[in-house]
Amino acid sequence: MRSARRSRAHRLHVAEPASAYLRRPPLVTDASVIAAALFDEEHSDEALALLRGRTLHAPYLLDHEISSVALKKLRREARARTAVIAALQAHGRLAIERHAVDAEAAVTLAQRYELTAYDAAYLVVAEQLGAPLATFDESLAAAARKHLAATDGVHE
């Protein structure tokens, strides 16, 4: 009996975590992508597919931009209140790491690429993390392609 107990006590067991706990690649996402996913906009399926399996990042201003989208939707159609509130609650549950952005860096990139300071903030975060940036905004996408290609591998 003792040898049976000993063999059970020394048996190797490996417990693997659920895939949700494995390293997920980072993605900086702007408000256009989050809004599409939350408010069931035209490209919501594409946005949701992109966000799945990623560690999401954005500047702190994301919350204000999502609030602004919600307010515009409410002003256009007051009957949408229930859906808008549900979308805001879902936004509050999203696991998005928010980042502070250096104002000077945002202004520099905004000037260089003719962006708003808000859009440039997303680009600053993507550069800092060395991560891709997802957006439905054509101007920000063009700036990100240029800037992130030029800074590839040059982040802290």
GIWO-V266343 format. One record per pair of residues at least 24 apart in sequence whose C-alpha atoms are under 10 Angstrom apart, sorted by the first residue. I is the first residue (numbers start at 1). GAP is how many residues later the second one is. D is the distance in Angstrom with one decimal. If there is no record, write none. Layout:
# GIWO-V266343
i->I gap->GAP d->D
i->I gap->GAP d->D
This chain:
# GIWO-V266343
i->19 gap->34 d->8.9
i->20 gap->33 d->7.5
i->20 gap->34 d->9.6
i->22 gap->31 d->9.4
i->23 gap->30 d->9.0
i->23 gap->31 d->8.6
i->23 gap->32 d->8.3
i->24 gap->28 d->9.4
i->24 gap->29 d->5.9
i->24 gap->30 d->5.0
i->24 gap->31 d->5.5
i->24 gap->32 d->9.2
i->25 gap->28 d->7.5
i->25 gap->29 d->5.2
i->25 gap->30 d->5.9
i->25 gap->31 d->8.6
i->25 gap->106 d->8.4
i->25 gap->107 d->9.4
i->26 gap->25 d->9.8
i->26 gap->27 d->9.2
i->26 gap->28 d->5.6
i->26 gap->29 d->4.6
i->26 gap->30 d->5.9
i->26 gap->31 d->7.1
i->26 gap->100 d->9.3
i->26 gap->103 d->8.1
i->26 gap->104 d->8.8
i->26 gap->105 d->5.9
i->26 gap->106 d->7.4
i->26 gap->107 d->9.3
i->27 gap->24 d->7.9
i->27 gap->26 d->9.8
i->27 gap->27 d->6.2
i->27 gap->28 d->6.1
i->27 gap->29 d->5.1
i->27 gap->30 d->6.0
i->27 gap->31 d->8.6
i->27 gap->69 d->9.7
i->27 gap->98 d->9.9
i->27 gap->99 d->7.9
i->27 gap->102 d->9.0
i->27 gap->103 d->9.4
i->27 gap->104 d->5.8
i->27 gap->105 d->5.5
i->27 gap->106 d->6.1
i->27 gap->107 d->7.1
i->28 gap->26 d->9.4
i->28 gap->27 d->8.5
i->28 gap->28 d->5.9
i->28 gap->29 d->4.6
i->28 gap->30 d->5.5
i->28 gap->31 d->8.7
i->28 gap->68 d->9.1
i->28 gap->69 d->9.3
i->28 gap->70 d->9.8
i->28 gap->94 d->7.0
i->28 gap->95 d->8.4
i->28 gap->96 d->9.9
i->28 gap->97 d->7.1
i->28 gap->98 d->5.8
i->28 gap->99 d->9.5
i->28 gap->101 d->8.6
i->28 gap->102 d->9.6
i->28 gap->103 d->6.5
i->28 gap->104 d->6.1
i->28 gap->105 d->4.6
i->28 gap->106 d->6.2
i->28 gap->107 d->8.9
i->29 gap->27 d->6.8
i->29 gap->28 d->6.3
i->29 gap->29 d->5.9
i->29 gap->30 d->9.1
i->29 gap->33 d->9.0
i->29 gap->67 d->9.1
i->29 gap->93 d->7.5
i->29 gap->94 d->9.7
i->29 gap->96 d->9.7
i->29 gap->97 d->8.9
i->29 gap->102 d->10.0
i->29 gap->103 d->8.5
i->29 gap->104 d->5.7
i->29 gap->105 d->4.8
i->29 gap->106 d->6.4
i->29 gap->107 d->9.7
i->30 gap->26 d->10.0
i->30 gap->27 d->8.8
i->30 gap->28 d->6.6
i->30 gap->29 d->8.5
i->30 gap->31 d->9.6
i->30 gap->32 d->7.0
i->30 gap->35 d->9.1
i->30 gap->36 d->9.8
i->30 gap->88 d->9.6
i->30 gap->89 d->7.9
i->30 gap->91 d->9.4
i->30 gap->92 d->6.4
i->30 gap->93 d->9.3
i->30 gap->103 d->7.6
i->30 gap->104 d->6.4
i->30 gap->105 d->5.6
i->30 gap->106 d->8.4
i->30 gap->107 d->8.9
i->30 gap->110 d->9.5
i->31 gap->27 d->8.7
i->31 gap->28 d->10.0
i->31 gap->30 d->9.0
i->31 gap->31 d->5.9
i->31 gap->32 d->8.4
i->31 gap->33 d->9.3
i->31 gap->34 d->6.3
i->31 gap->35 d->6.3
i->31 gap->36 d->10.0
i->31 gap->37 d->10.0
i->31 gap->38 d->8.8
i->31 gap->88 d->9.3
i->31 gap->91 d->9.4
i->31 gap->103 d->9.4
i->31 gap->104 d->7.7
i->31 gap->105 d->9.0
i->31 gap->106 d->9.6
i->32 gap->30 d->9.7
i->32 gap->33 d->9.0
i->32 gap->34 d->8.7
i->32 gap->37 d->9.3
i->32 gap->102 d->8.8
i->32 gap->103 d->6.0
i->32 gap->104 d->5.9
i->32 gap->105 d->7.2
i->33 gap->101 d->7.0
i->33 gap->102 d->5.7
i->33 gap->103 d->6.4
i->33 gap->104 d->9.1
i->34 gap->28 d->8.9
i->34 gap->31 d->9.9
i->34 gap->32 d->7.8
i->34 gap->57 d->8.1
i->34 gap->60 d->9.6
i->34 gap->100 d->9.7
i->34 gap->101 d->9.1
i->35 gap->27 d->10.0
i->35 gap->30 d->8.9
i->35 gap->31 d->6.5
i->35 gap->32 d->9.7
i->35 gap->34 d->7.3
i->35 gap->35 d->8.7
i->35 gap->52 d->8.7
i->35 gap->53 d->9.7
i->35 gap->56 d->8.9
i->36 gap->100 d->9.1
i->37 gap->50 d->9.0
i->37 gap->53 d->10.0
i->37 gap->54 d->9.6
i->38 gap->28 d->9.2
i->38 gap->32 d->9.9
i->38 gap->45 d->9.5
i->38 gap->46 d->8.7
i->38 gap->48 d->8.7
i->38 gap->49 d->5.2
i->38 gap->50 d->7.8
i->38 gap->51 d->9.5
i->38 gap->52 d->7.1
i->38 gap->53 d->7.0
i->39 gap->27 d->9.8
i->39 gap->30 d->9.0
i->39 gap->31 d->8.4
i->39 gap->34 d->9.2
i->39 gap->44 d->7.7
i->39 gap->45 d->7.1
i->39 gap->46 d->10.0
i->39 gap->47 d->9.0
i->39 gap->48 d->6.0
i->39 gap->49 d->8.9
i->39 gap->51 d->9.8
i->39 gap->52 d->9.9
i->40 gap->43 d->9.5
i->40 gap->47 d->8.9
i->43 gap->93 d->9.0
i->47 gap->87 d->8.9
i->47 gap->88 d->9.1
i->47 gap->89 d->9.2
i->50 gap->84 d->8.4
i->51 gap->83 d->9.2
i->54 gap->41 d->9.8
i->54 gap->42 d->9.8
i->55 gap->40 d->7.8
i->55 gap->41 d->7.2
i->55 gap->42 d->8.0
i->56 gap->38 d->8.8
i->56 gap->39 d->6.8
i->56 gap->40 d->4.8
i->56 gap->41 d->6.2
i->56 gap->42 d->8.7
i->57 gap->38 d->8.7
i->57 gap->39 d->5.3
i->57 gap->40 d->4.7
i->57 gap->41 d->5.9
i->57 gap->42 d->7.3
i->57 gap->65 d->8.9
i->57 gap->68 d->7.8
i->57 gap->69 d->8.4
i->57 gap->72 d->9.0
i->57 gap->74 d->9.1
i->57 gap->76 d->9.2
i->58 gap->38 d->6.9
i->58 gap->39 d->6.4
i->58 gap->40 d->5.1
i->58 gap->41 d->6.1
i->58 gap->42 d->8.9
i->58 gap->43 d->9.7
i->58 gap->63 d->8.5
i->58 gap->64 d->6.3
i->58 gap->65 d->9.4
i->58 gap->66 d->9.7
i->58 gap->67 d->6.7
i->58 gap->68 d->8.4
i->58 gap->75 d->9.4
i->59 gap->37 d->9.5
i->59 gap->38 d->8.2
i->59 gap->39 d->5.1
i->59 gap->40 d->4.5
i->59 gap->41 d->5.9
i->59 gap->42 d->6.5
i->59 gap->59 d->9.0
i->59 gap->60 d->9.8
i->59 gap->61 d->10.0
i->59 gap->62 d->6.4
i->59 gap->63 d->6.1
i->59 gap->64 d->9.4
i->59 gap->65 d->8.7
i->59 gap->66 d->6.6
i->59 gap->67 d->9.6
i->60 gap->36 d->9.8
i->60 gap->37 d->8.7
i->60 gap->38 d->5.0
i->60 gap->39 d->5.6
i->60 gap->40 d->6.1
i->60 gap->41 d->8.0
i->60 gap->61 d->9.2
i->60 gap->62 d->9.6
i->61 gap->37 d->8.4
i->61 gap->38 d->8.9
i->61 gap->39 d->8.8
i->61 gap->40 d->9.3
i->61 gap->57 d->7.5
i->61 gap->58 d->9.9
i->61 gap->60 d->8.4
i->61 gap->61 d->9.2
i->62 gap->34 d->9.6
i->62 gap->36 d->8.1
i->62 gap->37 d->9.8
i->62 gap->56 d->9.1
i->62 gap->59 d->9.8
i->62 gap->60 d->9.0
i->63 gap->25 d->9.4
i->63 gap->28 d->8.3
i->63 gap->29 d->8.7
i->63 gap->35 d->9.2
i->65 gap->53 d->9.1
i->66 gap->25 d->8.2
i->67 gap->24 d->9.7
i->98 gap->27 d->9.3
i->99 gap->25 d->9.8
i->99 gap->26 d->7.0
i->99 gap->29 d->9.9
i->100 gap->24 d->9.7
i->100 gap->25 d->8.4
i->101 gap->24 d->7.0
i->101 gap->27 d->9.5
i->109 gap->34 d->8.9
i->109 gap->38 d->8.8
i->110 gap->30 d->9.8
i->110 gap->33 d->9.3
i->112 gap->31 d->8.9
i->112 gap->35 d->9.7
i->113 gap->26 d->8.4
i->113 gap->27 d->8.4
i->113 gap->29 d->8.7
i->113 gap->30 d->5.8
i->113 gap->31 d->9.0
i->113 gap->33 d->9.1
i->113 gap->34 d->8.7
i->114 gap->25 d->8.3
i->114 gap->26 d->9.2
i->114 gap->29 d->8.5
i->115 gap->24 d->7.2
i->115 gap->25 d->7.0
i->115 gap->28 d->8.2
i->116 gap->24 d->9.1
i->119 gap->24 d->9.7
i->119 gap->25 d->10.0
i->120 gap->24 d->9.2
i->123 gap->24 d->8.2
i->123 gap->25 d->8.2
i->124 gap->24 d->9.7
i->126 gap->29 d->9.3
i->127 gap->24 d->7.2
i->127 gap->25 d->8.4
i->127 gap->26 d->9.2
i->127 gap->27 d->8.0
i->127 gap->28 d->6.4
i->127 gap->29 d->8.9
i->128 gap->26 d->8.5
i->128 gap->27 d->5.3
i->128 gap->28 d->6.1
i->129 gap->24 d->9.7
i->129 gap->25 d->9.5
i->129 gap->26 d->6.4
i->129 gap->27 d->7.1
i->130 gap->24 d->7.4
i->130 gap->25 d->5.7
i->130 gap->26 d->8.1
i->131 gap->24 d->9.5
